[in-house]
Amino acid sequence: MSYLEYNAKYVPTGFRKLMYLNWPVIILLTAVSCAGFIMLFSVAGGSATPWMEPQVKRFGLGMALMLIVAMVPIWFWRNMAGVAYGVSLLLLIAVEFVGVERNGSQRWLDLGPMDLQPSELMKITLVMLLAAYYDWLPTNKTSRPFWVLVPVLMILLPTYFVLSQPDLGTSLLLIMGGATVMFVAGVHWAYFATVISAGVATVVAVLKSQGQSWQILKDYQYRRIDTFLDPAN
């Protein structure tokens, strides 16, 4: 049963949607961004170039895209979630074959005037697909093993390709973002307790493997971990 189809009593249309945006969050986001612009302006010695100006342009473009997305009916995004996820997954697979390699990582697709990092798209489309999935799934099935396995596979499939790039940080973000959606959807806490226990065991194994013949991560990734744990080094 879809919440949107059976429980939404009123959905604003047209420019009336602007009144229902979360303006406190938008204002807070703008204020934080402006603080960043001021810092970049100051670092450049009172000049908008080379750092502040491009950031302001990116912020303006992002804000415009946000408003455009907000004006599109939510049912459209729900219905397009599967397509968006599929396209993102295909782009991730394409990275494996024709991706651009930089600093030992192959994460980008060369599109001519710009480089596209499909893992960034997957952060959004994965959440879209999981939200559409739980909107469709009856609430009494949320914690049943089979219906828990389906979203887990949705999360692990792109995570595998992102991890192979290698991009550990984005892989963790995909897992945490997907897990958050599952938790909010009402999946039983026991599943998360099991995964967290396994995660702790994995972290211990990763740290213990450093310098061993069965080392799990690459050397530069261990250096990043060491820097994070001890910034003084």
MODELLER restraints for C-alpha pairs under 7 A, 6 or more apart:
rsr = mdl.restraints
at = mdl.atoms
rsr.add(forms.Gaussian(group=physical.xy_distance, feature=features.Distance(at['CA:1:A'], at['CA:136:A']), mean=5.53, stdev=0.5))
rsr.add(forms.Gaussian(group=physical.xy_distance, feature=features.Distance(at['CA:1:A'], at['CA:137:A']), mean=6.47, stdev=0.5))
rsr.add(forms.Gaussian(group=physical.xy_distance, feature=features.Distance(at['CA:1:A'], at['CA:138:A']), mean=5.65, stdev=0.5))
rsr.add(forms.Gaussian(group=physical.xy_distance, feature=features.Distance(at['CA:2:A'], at['CA:135:A']), mean=5.16, stdev=0.5))
rsr.add(forms.Gaussian(group=physical.xy_distance, feature=features.Distance(at['CA:2:A'], at['CA:136:A']), mean=5.05, stdev=0.5))
rsr.add(forms.Gaussian(group=physical.xy_distance, feature=features.Distance(at['CA:3:A'], at['CA:135:A']), mean=6.02, stdev=0.5))
rsr.add(forms.Gaussian(group=physical.xy_distance, feature=features.Distance(at['CA:17:A'], at['CA:71:A']), mean=6.55, stdev=0.5))
rsr.add(forms.Gaussian(group=physical.xy_distance, feature=features.Distance(at['CA:37:A'], at['CA:52:A']), mean=5.50, stdev=0.5))
rsr.add(forms.Gaussian(group=physical.xy_distance, feature=features.Distance(at['CA:40:A'], at['CA:51:A']), mean=5.99, stdev=0.5))
rsr.add(forms.Gaussian(group=physical.xy_distance, feature=features.Distance(at['CA:40:A'], at['CA:52:A']), mean=5.26, stdev=0.5))
rsr.add(forms.Gaussian(group=physical.xy_distance, feature=features.Distance(at['CA:41:A'], at['CA:47:A']), mean=5.51, stdev=0.5))
rsr.add(forms.Gaussian(group=physical.xy_distance, feature=features.Distance(at['CA:41:A'], at['CA:48:A']), mean=5.49, stdev=0.5))
rsr.add(forms.Gaussian(group=physical.xy_distance, feature=features.Distance(at['CA:41:A'], at['CA:52:A']), mean=5.69, stdev=0.5))
rsr.add(forms.Gaussian(group=physical.xy_distance, feature=features.Distance(at['CA:78:A'], at['CA:128:A']), mean=6.94, stdev=0.5))
rsr.add(forms.Gaussian(group=physical.xy_distance, feature=features.Distance(at['CA:78:A'], at['CA:132:A']), mean=5.35, stdev=0.5))
rsr.add(forms.Gaussian(group=physical.xy_distance, feature=features.Distance(at['CA:81:A'], at['CA:125:A']), mean=6.47, stdev=0.5))
rsr.add(forms.Gaussian(group=physical.xy_distance, feature=features.Distance(at['CA:81:A'], at['CA:128:A']), mean=5.35, stdev=0.5))
rsr.add(forms.Gaussian(group=physical.xy_distance, feature=features.Distance(at['CA:81:A'], at['CA:129:A']), mean=4.84, stdev=0.5))
rsr.add(forms.Gaussian(group=physical.xy_distance, feature=features.Distance(at['CA:81:A'], at['CA:132:A']), mean=6.77, stdev=0.5))
rsr.add(forms.Gaussian(group=physical.xy_distance, feature=features.Distance(at['CA:82:A'], at['CA:129:A']), mean=5.83, stdev=0.5))
rsr.add(forms.Gaussian(group=physical.xy_distance, feature=features.Distance(at['CA:84:A'], at['CA:125:A']), mean=5.81, stdev=0.5))
rsr.add(forms.Gaussian(group=physical.xy_distance, feature=features.Distance(at['CA:85:A'], at['CA:122:A']), mean=6.82, stdev=0.5))
rsr.add(forms.Gaussian(group=physical.xy_distance, feature=features.Distance(at['CA:85:A'], at['CA:125:A']), mean=4.96, stdev=0.5))
rsr.add(forms.Gaussian(group=physical.xy_distance, feature=features.Distance(at['CA:85:A'], at['CA:126:A']), mean=6.10, stdev=0.5))
rsr.add(forms.Gaussian(group=physical.xy_distance, feature=features.Distance(at['CA:85:A'], at['CA:129:A']), mean=6.60, stdev=0.5))
rsr.add(forms.Gaussian(group=physical.xy_distance, feature=features.Distance(at['CA:88:A'], at['CA:118:A']), mean=6.04, stdev=0.5))
rsr.add(forms.Gaussian(group=physical.xy_distance, feature=features.Distance(at['CA:88:A'], at['CA:121:A']), mean=6.22, stdev=0.5))
rsr.add(forms.Gaussian(group=physical.xy_distance, feature=features.Distance(at['CA:88:A'], at['CA:122:A']), mean=5.63, stdev=0.5))
rsr.add(forms.Gaussian(group=physical.xy_distance, feature=features.Distance(at['CA:89:A'], at['CA:158:A']), mean=6.34, stdev=0.5))
rsr.add(forms.Gaussian(group=physical.xy_distance, feature=features.Distance(at['CA:91:A'], at['CA:118:A']), mean=5.82, stdev=0.5))
rsr.add(forms.Gaussian(group=physical.xy_distance, feature=features.Distance(at['CA:92:A'], at['CA:118:A']), mean=5.60, stdev=0.5))
rsr.add(forms.Gaussian(group=physical.xy_distance, feature=features.Distance(at['CA:92:A'], at['CA:119:A']), mean=6.73, stdev=0.5))
rsr.add(forms.Gaussian(group=physical.xy_distance, feature=features.Distance(at['CA:92:A'], at['CA:161:A']), mean=6.49, stdev=0.5))
rsr.add(forms.Gaussian(group=physical.xy_distance, feature=features.Distance(at['CA:93:A'], at['CA:161:A']), mean=6.96, stdev=0.5))
rsr.add(forms.Gaussian(group=physical.xy_distance, feature=features.Distance(at['CA:95:A'], at['CA:106:A']), mean=6.95, stdev=0.5))
rsr.add(forms.Gaussian(group=physical.xy_distance, feature=features.Distance(at['CA:95:A'], at['CA:107:A']), mean=6.30, stdev=0.5))
rsr.add(forms.Gaussian(group=physical.xy_distance, feature=features.Distance(at['CA:95:A'], at['CA:108:A']), mean=6.44, stdev=0.5))
rsr.add(forms.Gaussian(group=physical.xy_distance, feature=features.Distance(at['CA:95:A'], at['CA:109:A']), mean=6.24, stdev=0.5))
rsr.add(forms.Gaussian(group=physical.xy_distance, feature=features.Distance(at['CA:99:A'], at['CA:106:A']), mean=5.74, stdev=0.5))
rsr.add(forms.Gaussian(group=physical.xy_distance, feature=features.Distance(at['CA:99:A'], at['CA:107:A']), mean=6.25, stdev=0.5))
rsr.add(forms.Gaussian(group=physical.xy_distance, feature=features.Distance(at['CA:99:A'], at['CA:108:A']), mean=5.31, stdev=0.5))
rsr.add(forms.Gaussian(group=physical.xy_distance, feature=features.Distance(at['CA:99:A'], at['CA:109:A']), mean=4.95, stdev=0.5))
rsr.add(forms.Gaussian(group=physical.xy_distance, feature=features.Distance(at['CA:100:A'], at['CA:106:A']), mean=5.53, stdev=0.5))
rsr.add(forms.Gaussian(group=physical.xy_distance, feature=features.Distance(at['CA:100:A'], at['CA:107:A']), mean=6.55, stdev=0.5))
rsr.add(forms.Gaussian(group=physical.xy_distance, feature=features.Distance(at['CA:100:A'], at['CA:108:A']), mean=5.13, stdev=0.5))
rsr.add(forms.Gaussian(group=physical.xy_distance, feature=features.Distance(at['CA:100:A'], at['CA:109:A']), mean=5.83, stdev=0.5))
rsr.add(forms.Gaussian(group=physical.xy_distance, feature=features.Distance(at['CA:100:A'], at['CA:110:A']), mean=6.55, stdev=0.5))
rsr.add(forms.Gaussian(group=physical.xy_distance, feature=features.Distance(at['CA:101:A'], at['CA:107:A']), mean=6.75, stdev=0.5))
rsr.add(forms.Gaussian(group=physical.xy_distance, feature=features.Distance(at['CA:105:A'], at['CA:165:A']), mean=5.69, stdev=0.5))
rsr.add(forms.Gaussian(group=physical.xy_distance, feature=features.Distance(at['CA:105:A'], at['CA:166:A']), mean=5.86, stdev=0.5))
rsr.add(forms.Gaussian(group=physical.xy_distance, feature=features.Distance(at['CA:106:A'], at['CA:165:A']), mean=5.16, stdev=0.5))
rsr.add(forms.Gaussian(group=physical.xy_distance, feature=features.Distance(at['CA:107:A'], at['CA:117:A']), mean=5.95, stdev=0.5))
rsr.add(forms.Gaussian(group=physical.xy_distance, feature=features.Distance(at['CA:107:A'], at['CA:165:A']), mean=5.84, stdev=0.5))
rsr.add(forms.Gaussian(group=physical.xy_distance, feature=features.Distance(at['CA:108:A'], at['CA:115:A']), mean=6.03, stdev=0.5))
rsr.add(forms.Gaussian(group=physical.xy_distance, feature=features.Distance(at['CA:108:A'], at['CA:116:A']), mean=5.42, stdev=0.5))
rsr.add(forms.Gaussian(group=physical.xy_distance, feature=features.Distance(at['CA:108:A'], at['CA:117:A']), mean=4.61, stdev=0.5))
rsr.add(forms.Gaussian(group=physical.xy_distance, feature=features.Distance(at['CA:109:A'], at['CA:115:A']), mean=5.53, stdev=0.5))
rsr.add(forms.Gaussian(group=physical.xy_distance, feature=features.Distance(at['CA:109:A'], at['CA:116:A']), mean=5.07, stdev=0.5))
rsr.add(forms.Gaussian(group=physical.xy_distance, feature=features.Distance(at['CA:109:A'], at['CA:117:A']), mean=6.39, stdev=0.5))
rsr.add(forms.Gaussian(group=physical.xy_distance, feature=features.Distance(at['CA:110:A'], at['CA:116:A']), mean=6.60, stdev=0.5))
rsr.add(forms.Gaussian(group=physical.xy_distance, feature=features.Distance(at['CA:119:A'], at['CA:162:A']), mean=6.51, stdev=0.5))
rsr.add(forms.Gaussian(group=physical.xy_distance, feature=features.Distance(at['CA:123:A'], at['CA:174:A']), mean=6.01, stdev=0.5))
rsr.add(forms.Gaussian(group=physical.xy_distance, feature=features.Distance(at['CA:127:A'], at['CA:178:A']), mean=6.39, stdev=0.5))
rsr.add(forms.Gaussian(group=physical.xy_distance, feature=features.Distance(at['CA:130:A'], at['CA:151:A']), mean=6.67, stdev=0.5))
rsr.add(forms.Gaussian(group=physical.xy_distance, feature=features.Distance(at['CA:130:A'], at['CA:181:A']), mean=6.88, stdev=0.5))
rsr.add(forms.Gaussian(group=physical.xy_distance, feature=features.Distance(at['CA:134:A'], at['CA:185:A']), mean=6.59, stdev=0.5))
rsr.add(forms.Gaussian(group=physical.xy_distance, feature=features.Distance(at['CA:141:A'], at['CA:147:A']), mean=6.57, stdev=0.5))
rsr.add(forms.Gaussian(group=physical.xy_distance, feature=features.Distance(at['CA:142:A'], at['CA:148:A']), mean=6.77, stdev=0.5))
rsr.add(forms.Gaussian(group=physical.xy_distance, feature=features.Distance(at['CA:142:A'], at['CA:186:A']), mean=6.55, stdev=0.5))
rsr.add(forms.Gaussian(group=physical.xy_distance, feature=features.Distance(at['CA:142:A'], at['CA:187:A']), mean=5.67, stdev=0.5))
rsr.add(forms.Gaussian(group=physical.xy_distance, feature=features.Distance(at['CA:143:A'], at['CA:187:A']), mean=4.86, stdev=0.5))
rsr.add(forms.Gaussian(group=physical.xy_distance, feature=features.Distance(at['CA:143:A'], at['CA:188:A']), mean=5.66, stdev=0.5))
rsr.add(forms.Gaussian(group=physical.xy_distance, feature=features.Distance(at['CA:155:A'], at['CA:174:A']), mean=6.88, stdev=0.5))
rsr.add(forms.Gaussian(group=physical.xy_distance, feature=features.Distance(at['CA:155:A'], at['CA:175:A']), mean=6.36, stdev=0.5))
rsr.add(forms.Gaussian(group=physical.xy_distance, feature=features.Distance(at['CA:155:A'], at['CA:178:A']), mean=6.24, stdev=0.5))
rsr.add(forms.Gaussian(group=physical.xy_distance, feature=features.Distance(at['CA:159:A'], at['CA:171:A']), mean=5.17, stdev=0.5))
rsr.add(forms.Gaussian(group=physical.xy_distance, feature=features.Distance(at['CA:159:A'], at['CA:174:A']), mean=6.57, stdev=0.5))
rsr.add(forms.Gaussian(group=physical.xy_distance, feature=features.Distance(at['CA:162:A'], at['CA:171:A']), mean=5.91, stdev=0.5))
rsr.add(forms.Gaussian(group=physical.xy_distance, feature=features.Distance(at['CA:163:A'], at['CA:171:A']), mean=5.78, stdev=0.5))
rsr.add(forms.Gaussian(group=physical.xy_distance, feature=features.Distance(at['CA:206:A'], at['CA:216:A']), mean=5.89, stdev=0.5))
rsr.add(forms.Gaussian(group=physical.xy_distance, feature=features.Distance(at['CA:209:A'], at['CA:215:A']), mean=4.55, stdev=0.5))
rsr.add(forms.Gaussian(group=physical.xy_distance, feature=features.Distance(at['CA:209:A'], at['CA:216:A']), mean=6.25, stdev=0.5))
rsr.add(forms.Gaussian(group=physical.xy_distance, feature=features.Distance(at['CA:227:A'], at['CA:233:A']), mean=6.21, stdev=0.5))
